[in-house]
């Protein structure tokens, strides 16, 4: 089971996102969108959307630092484990709470605005449930995953981080991930499920960048040439009036 969960499943999720993105780009480019609902409601959106996206960026950067930078490096530069833990705990908790609030506002806005709710598909609902579970368990793991059931200390940089880096070199250390706490394990499993379903949801817009804007030609605006005003009595181009008094007079 450990080999299946921590040695096979991550690569299946990666395969799903790569193949899914290629398929979506080739056969569903018109569906490659967030299906914006700003026209239906903008008052809550202008608060919830920036809060969610900036908090998501902070959480992503925290994951990059926590997963890719080995503990040996922070020890080498003189950053103690206690100082690192405090920064990760308070910084991660603040970003996590902001992310929960932002997502909560987006879901509440969708549920309470009739037009947006009618435009919400079953796919969207499943995506929101999985995303909420990932964020919720991530915050829960940050707050409670620092120790095992017997009270001994758990350091995710010696379990989850080691496992993640081993995936990059195609030598998954399943024992390292199996030694983590159940909070982090559940968080990772739901995260893999979210990664696998990204190409098939509105989250695909995260892989869209308007790079072509940097190379497109300038748009030139020109004013229309001055033209004499058309006489009020001169009929313009179009269909001749049929069966009217003016038409009979002209004949």
Residue, then its C-alpha position, 0 to 999 in steps of 0.5 A: x500500500x505504501x508503494x502504491x500511495x507514495x511511489x505510484x500515485x504521484x506519477x499517475x497524478x503527474x501523468x494526468x495533468x500533463x496528458x490532460x493539459x495537452x488534450x485540453x489545449x488541442x480539443x477544448x481551447x474555447x473551454x480553457x477559461x475561468x468562466x468569469x462571473x464578474x458581470x453577475x456580482x463584483x462587490x464581493x468578488x473584488x475582495x475575495x478574489x485578490x485575497x484568495x489568489x495572493x494567499x494562494x501565492x504565499x502558500x505556494x511559495x511556502x511549499x516551495x521553501x519547505x519542500x525543496x530546501x533541505x534541512x541541511x542547508x538551513x542548518x548550514x546557514x545558521x537557521x535553527x530548527x526552532x526559528x524555522x519552525x516559528x516562521x513556518x508555523x506563523x507564516x503558514x498559519x496566516x497564509x492558510x487562514x487568509x486562503x480559507x477566508x478567501x475561498x469561503x467568500x468565493x463559495x458563499x458568493x456563488x451560493x447566494x447569487x442566483x445567476x452564478x449558482x445556476x451557472x455552476x456545474x457539477x464539475x465546479x462543485x466537485x472542484x470546490x469540495x476537493x480544493x476546500x479539503x486540501x486547504x483545510x487539511x493543509x491548515x490542520x496539518x500545520x497546526x496539529x501535525x508537529x507531533x505523533x500520537x505518542x507525543x514525539x516530535x515530527x519534522x516534516x522536512x525529514x519525512x514529507x520533504x525528503x519524499x517529495x525531493x526523491x520523486x524528482x530524481x525518480x527514486x521515491x522514498x516511500x518509507x519517508x512519507x510513510x513515517x509522516x503523521x496522518x494529517x500530512x498524509x491525508x493532505x498529500x493524498x487530497x492534493x494529488x487528487x486535486x492535481x490530477x483533476x486540474x486539466x479538467x476543471x476551471x483551474x486550468x486557467x492557472x496555466x494560461x499566460x498572455x505571453x503573445x501580448x509581448x510580441x503583438x503589434x501596436x494597435x493604432x487608433x485613427x479618427x475618421x475623416x471629416x465628411x459633409x453632413x448628409x442632407x436631411x432630404x437626401x435619402x441614404x443608401x438602403x431599401x427603397x420604401x415600398x407602398x408609401x406616400x413619399x415613394x409614390x410622389x417621387x415616381 
